[in-house]
Amino acid sequence: MANAKLSITKHSSVAILSVNNSGLPWGGSSIGHYIVIYGYNDSNGNLSVWDPTPGSGNHTLSASQAYKASKAQNSKMIW
């Protein structure tokens, strides 16, 4: 996963990624849903995300963690 890349443009205000809970560090059962990527830290490459799943909320993900979660859903960034 060290070479995992997502195509996220820095100039976008948000991006929506289809993911599977099983691929998220805070996830649980294998349920597909969407997360919102709203920030990117240039210094460490982490993404700021919001998960609308009840009780979830804001999280920080590495690009490889986001890739793993989207790969578990066989998906790509949708917006």
C-alpha positions as CSV (number, residue, x, y, z in Angstrom):
1,M,0.0,0.0,0.0
2,A,3.0,2.3,0.2
3,N,2.6,3.3,-3.4
4,A,-1.2,3.8,-3.2
5,K,-2.3,7.0,-4.9
6,L,-5.6,8.8,-5.2
7,S,-6.2,11.5,-7.7
8,I,-7.3,14.4,-5.5
9,T,-6.9,17.9,-6.8
10,K,-5.8,20.4,-4.2
11,H,-8.1,23.1,-5.6
12,S,-11.3,21.1,-5.0
13,S,-13.2,22.1,-1.9
14,V,-14.4,18.5,-1.2
15,A,-14.3,15.1,-2.8
16,I,-16.7,12.2,-2.2
17,L,-15.2,8.6,-2.1
18,S,-17.2,5.4,-2.1
19,V,-15.7,3.1,0.6
20,N,-16.4,-0.1,2.5
21,N,-16.4,0.1,6.3
22,S,-14.2,-3.0,6.5
23,G,-11.3,-1.0,4.9
24,L,-11.6,1.9,7.4
25,P,-9.5,2.0,10.6
26,W,-12.7,2.9,12.6
27,G,-14.9,0.7,10.4
28,G,-16.7,-2.5,11.4
29,S,-18.9,-4.7,9.3
30,S,-18.6,-4.8,5.6
31,I,-21.0,-2.0,4.6
32,G,-20.5,0.3,1.6
33,H,-21.1,4.0,1.9
34,Y,-19.5,7.4,1.1
35,I,-17.1,9.6,3.0
36,V,-16.3,13.2,2.3
37,I,-12.7,14.3,1.9
38,Y,-12.5,17.9,2.9
39,G,-8.8,18.5,3.6
40,Y,-5.3,17.5,2.7
41,N,-2.1,18.1,4.8
42,D,0.8,18.7,2.5
43,S,3.4,18.0,5.2
44,N,2.3,14.5,6.1
45,G,0.0,13.5,3.2
46,N,-3.0,12.8,5.4
47,L,-6.6,13.4,4.4
48,S,-9.2,15.0,6.6
49,V,-12.5,13.1,6.1
50,W,-16.0,13.1,7.4
51,D,-17.9,9.9,7.7
52,P,-21.7,10.3,7.9
53,T,-22.3,7.0,9.5
54,P,-24.1,7.6,12.9
55,G,-21.5,7.9,15.7
56,S,-18.6,8.3,13.3
57,G,-17.8,11.9,12.3
58,N,-14.4,13.5,11.5
59,H,-11.3,11.4,11.0
60,T,-7.8,11.6,9.6
61,L,-6.7,9.0,7.0
62,S,-3.5,8.4,5.1
63,A,-3.8,8.1,1.3
64,S,-3.1,4.4,1.5
65,Q,-5.9,3.9,4.1
66,A,-8.4,5.7,1.9
67,Y,-7.2,3.6,-1.1
68,K,-7.7,0.4,0.9
69,A,-11.2,1.5,1.9
70,S,-12.2,2.4,-1.7
71,K,-10.5,-0.8,-3.0
72,A,-12.6,-2.9,-0.6
73,Q,-15.7,-1.3,-2.2
74,N,-14.2,-1.8,-5.8
75,S,-14.8,1.9,-6.4
76,K,-13.2,5.2,-7.3
77,M,-13.7,8.8,-6.3
78,I,-17.1,9.9,-7.6
79,W,-16.9,13.7,-7.2
